[in-house]
Amino acid sequence: LYREHRELYLGRILSDETIPLPERARLFYATSTEIVQEVFERKLPRSLKRATFDRILALVTEGISFLTLENSLKTVASLVAHDYHTYSHSLHVFVYSQAILQSYGFDEESLVQFGLGAMLHDIGKTFVNPDILAKPGALSLEERIEVNRHPVFGVGACTLMPLSQDAINCILFHHERMDGSGYPTGLSGDQIPPVVRALAVADTFDTLTSTRGGPPSATSAFEVLNRMRSEMASTLDMEMFRRFVLVLSGA
């Protein structure tokens, strides 16, 4: 019941400028950290080190602090109000991509920017008809064209935020694919920044394991990982995929 209430009303509350900004910021922080906690408790192995959770939660805290600035919160609130599922999905992708990227030894400032890119990667879906986002079946050509514009719309939505190029890359390129079949620019291989390749693995996994993502038969983590390995070896970075499998196995 609480989760349903959160889903229905969070966006409206965050967008309500009659409520003092500090109160809205506190609610946004509390809700976001709850979702991150849920990912760790329900989707990641119990053997994952507590230090890993603490570090990712610290990065979430820094990222959310940035997003509670007035212009940033207004932008994020519009996404939450437009489609709560996309907001929670973005936080899941944040956790998964951070778990991959922490194995590379990036400095904390870079990881914070990567995290912001992950949290905002679908912000452009604010400009997509919510009926299309919630549609369970295949999209029509016109609907697919509208959805495929969201990375470019997302960069436009973040123009008032002081984001690094790494964060912008996450928003603009997260649907690019290793074989050049992605969008919006058709980048391939090493043309795609490493952080974006990690985000693509995390994004695909969460989409396919969510109830609003892939087919009902592909909802377990094991089935989804098998599908990613067998069907997406040419489109996803398999080194990033291997590291993600190690994270999920508790290695």
C-alpha positions as CSV (number, residue, x, y, z in Angstrom):
1,L,0.0,0.0,0.0
2,Y,2.8,2.4,0.9
3,R,4.6,1.6,-2.3
4,E,1.4,2.3,-4.4
5,H,0.9,5.6,-2.6
6,R,4.6,6.5,-3.3
7,E,4.2,5.7,-6.9
8,L,0.9,7.7,-7.3
9,Y,1.9,10.9,-5.4
10,L,5.6,11.3,-5.2
11,G,5.9,13.2,-8.5
12,R,3.1,15.6,-7.6
13,I,4.6,16.4,-4.2
14,L,8.1,17.0,-5.7
15,S,6.6,19.3,-8.3
16,D,4.6,21.3,-5.8
17,E,6.5,24.6,-5.4
18,T,4.2,25.6,-2.5
19,I,6.0,23.0,-0.4
20,P,9.4,24.4,0.8
21,L,12.4,23.0,-1.3
22,P,14.1,21.5,1.8
23,E,11.0,19.4,2.5
24,R,10.8,18.1,-1.0
25,A,14.5,17.4,-1.1
26,R,14.3,15.3,2.1
27,L,11.4,13.3,0.6
28,F,13.3,12.7,-2.6
29,Y,16.4,11.6,-0.7
30,A,14.4,9.3,1.5
31,T,12.5,7.7,-1.4
32,S,15.6,7.2,-3.5
33,T,17.6,5.6,-0.8
34,E,14.7,3.3,0.0
35,I,14.6,2.1,-3.6
36,V,18.4,1.6,-3.6
37,Q,18.1,-0.5,-0.4
38,E,15.4,-2.6,-2.0
39,V,17.7,-3.4,-5.0
40,F,20.3,-4.6,-2.6
41,E,17.9,-6.7,-0.5
42,R,15.9,-8.2,-3.4
43,K,18.1,-8.3,-6.5
44,L,21.7,-8.6,-5.4
45,P,23.4,-11.5,-3.7
46,R,23.6,-11.5,0.1
47,S,27.3,-12.3,-0.1
48,L,27.9,-8.9,-1.6
49,K,30.2,-7.0,0.8
50,R,28.7,-4.5,3.1
51,A,31.4,-2.1,2.1
52,T,30.2,-2.2,-1.5
53,F,26.7,-1.3,-0.4
54,D,28.0,1.5,1.9
55,R,30.1,2.9,-1.0
56,I,27.3,2.9,-3.5
57,L,24.9,4.4,-1.0
58,A,27.4,7.2,-0.4
59,L,27.6,7.8,-4.1
60,V,23.8,7.8,-4.2
61,T,23.8,10.4,-1.4
62,E,26.2,12.7,-3.3
63,G,24.2,12.3,-6.5
64,I,20.9,13.0,-4.8
65,S,22.4,16.0,-3.1
66,F,23.1,17.4,-6.5
67,L,19.6,16.5,-7.8
68,T,17.9,18.3,-4.9
69,L,19.2,21.7,-6.2
70,E,16.2,23.7,-7.4
71,N,16.6,23.4,-11.2
72,S,17.7,19.8,-10.9
73,L,14.8,18.7,-8.7
74,K,12.3,20.4,-11.0
75,T,13.6,18.3,-13.9
76,V,13.7,15.0,-11.9
77,A,10.2,15.8,-10.5
78,S,8.8,16.0,-14.0
79,L,10.1,12.5,-14.7
80,V,8.7,11.1,-11.5
81,A,5.3,12.6,-12.2
82,H,5.4,11.5,-15.8
83,D,6.4,7.9,-15.2
84,Y,7.4,6.6,-11.8
85,H,8.5,3.3,-13.2
86,T,11.2,5.1,-15.3
87,Y,12.5,6.9,-12.2
88,S,12.8,3.7,-10.1
89,H,14.3,1.9,-13.1
90,S,17.0,4.6,-13.4
91,L,17.9,4.0,-9.7
92,H,18.2,0.3,-10.3
93,V,20.5,1.0,-13.3
94,F,22.5,3.3,-11.1
95,V,23.2,0.5,-8.6
96,Y,24.0,-2.2,-11.2
97,S,26.3,0.1,-13.3
98,Q,28.1,1.3,-10.2
99,A,28.7,-2.3,-9.1
100,I,30.4,-2.9,-12.5
101,L,32.4,0.4,-12.7
102,Q,33.8,0.2,-9.1
103,S,35.9,-2.8,-10.3
104,Y,37.8,-0.4,-12.6
105,G,39.3,1.9,-9.9
106,F,37.7,5.2,-11.0
107,D,38.1,8.1,-8.6
108,E,35.1,9.1,-6.5
109,E,34.3,12.3,-8.5
110,S,34.1,10.3,-11.7
111,L,31.9,7.7,-10.1
112,V,29.5,10.4,-8.8
113,Q,29.2,11.8,-12.4
114,F,28.7,8.3,-13.8
115,G,26.0,7.8,-11.2
116,L,24.3,11.1,-12.2
117,G,24.3,9.9,-15.8
118,A,22.7,6.7,-14.8
119,M,20.0,8.3,-12.7
120,L,19.2,10.8,-15.5
121,H,19.8,8.5,-18.5
122,D,16.0,8.2,-19.2
123,I,15.1,11.8,-18.3
124,G,14.1,12.3,-21.9
125,K,11.2,10.0,-21.5
126,T,9.4,12.9,-19.8
127,F,8.7,14.0,-23.4
128,V,7.3,10.6,-24.5
129,N,3.6,9.9,-24.3
130,P,3.2,7.8,-21.0
131,D,0.7,5.5,-22.8
132,I,3.5,4.5,-25.1
133,L,5.9,3.9,-22.2
134,A,3.3,1.7,-20.5
135,K,2.3,-0.3,-23.6
136,P,2.8,-4.0,-23.0
137,G,3.1,-5.2,-26.6
138,A,5.2,-4.2,-29.6
139,L,5.4,-0.6,-30.6
140,S,4.2,0.8,-33.9
141,L,6.8,2.4,-36.2
142,E,5.6,5.9,-35.1
143,E,5.7,5.0,-31.4
144,R,9.2,3.5,-31.8
145,I,10.4,6.8,-33.5
146,E,9.0,8.8,-30.6
147,V,10.7,6.6,-28.0
148,N,14.0,6.7,-29.9
149,R,14.1,10.4,-29.5
150,H,14.4,10.3,-25.7
151,P,18.2,10.4,-25.5
152,V,18.4,13.7,-27.4
153,F,15.5,15.1,-25.5
154,G,17.2,14.0,-22.3
155,V,20.4,16.0,-23.0
156,G,18.2,19.0,-23.8
157,A,16.3,18.6,-20.5
158,C,19.6,18.8,-18.5
159,T,21.1,21.9,-20.1
160,L,20.7,23.9,-16.8
161,M,22.6,21.2,-14.8
162,P,26.4,21.4,-14.4
163,L,26.9,17.8,-15.6
164,S,30.3,16.4,-16.8
165,Q,30.8,15.1,-20.3
166,D,30.7,11.6,-18.8
167,A,27.2,12.1,-17.4
168,I,26.0,13.7,-20.7
169,N,27.4,10.7,-22.6
170,C,25.4,8.3,-20.4
171,I,22.2,10.2,-21.2
172,L,22.9,10.6,-25.0
173,F,24.5,7.2,-25.8
174,H,23.0,4.6,-23.5
175,H,21.1,3.0,-26.5
176,E,24.2,2.8,-28.7
177,R,25.3,-0.8,-29.4
178,M,28.7,-2.5,-30.0
179,D,27.7,-3.6,-33.6
180,G,26.5,-0.1,-34.5
181,S,22.8,-1.0,-34.5
182,G,21.9,1.4,-31.7
183,Y,20.7,5.0,-31.6
184,P,20.7,8.0,-31.9
185,T,24.1,8.2,-33.7
186,G,25.0,4.5,-34.5
187,L,28.3,4.5,-32.6
188,S,30.1,1.1,-32.4
189,G,32.8,-0.7,-30.4
190,D,35.4,1.6,-28.8
191,Q,33.6,4.7,-30.1
192,I,31.2,4.1,-27.2
193,P,32.7,5.3,-23.9
194,P,33.3,2.5,-21.3
195,V,31.0,3.9,-18.7
196,V,28.2,3.9,-21.3
197,R,28.9,0.3,-22.2
198,A,28.5,-0.6,-18.5
199,L,25.3,1.3,-18.3
200,A,23.9,-0.5,-21.3
201,V,24.5,-3.9,-19.6
202,A,22.8,-2.6,-16.4
203,D,19.9,-1.0,-18.4
204,T,19.2,-4.1,-20.4
205,F,19.3,-6.4,-17.4
206,D,16.9,-4.3,-15.3
207,T,14.5,-3.8,-18.3
208,L,14.3,-7.6,-18.9
209,T,13.9,-8.5,-15.3
210,S,11.2,-5.9,-14.5
211,T,7.5,-6.8,-14.8
212,R,7.1,-4.1,-17.4
213,G,10.1,-5.1,-19.4
214,G,10.6,-8.3,-21.4
215,P,8.4,-11.3,-21.9
216,P,6.9,-13.0,-18.8
217,S,9.1,-16.1,-19.4
218,A,12.3,-14.0,-19.0
219,T,11.9,-12.5,-15.6
220,S,14.4,-14.5,-13.5
221,A,18.0,-13.2,-13.3
222,F,19.4,-16.5,-14.5
223,E,17.1,-16.6,-17.6
224,V,17.8,-13.0,-18.5
225,L,21.6,-13.4,-18.2
226,N,21.4,-16.5,-20.4
227,R,19.4,-14.6,-22.9
228,M,21.8,-11.6,-22.8
229,R,24.8,-13.9,-23.4
230,S,23.2,-15.9,-26.3
231,E,21.2,-13.2,-28.0
232,M,23.2,-9.9,-27.3
233,A,26.8,-10.9,-27.6
234,S,27.3,-8.6,-30.6
235,T,25.4,-5.7,-29.2
236,L,26.6,-5.5,-25.5
237,D,30.2,-5.3,-24.3
238,M,30.8,-8.9,-23.1
239,E,33.7,-7.8,-20.8
240,M,31.2,-5.5,-19.0
241,F,28.7,-8.3,-19.0
242,R,31.2,-10.8,-17.5
243,R,32.0,-8.4,-14.7
244,F,28.3,-7.9,-14.0
245,V,27.8,-11.7,-13.9
246,L,30.6,-11.9,-11.3
247,V,28.8,-9.2,-9.2
248,L,25.5,-11.0,-9.3
249,S,27.3,-14.3,-8.4
250,G,28.8,-12.6,-5.3
251,A,32.4,-13.1,-6.6
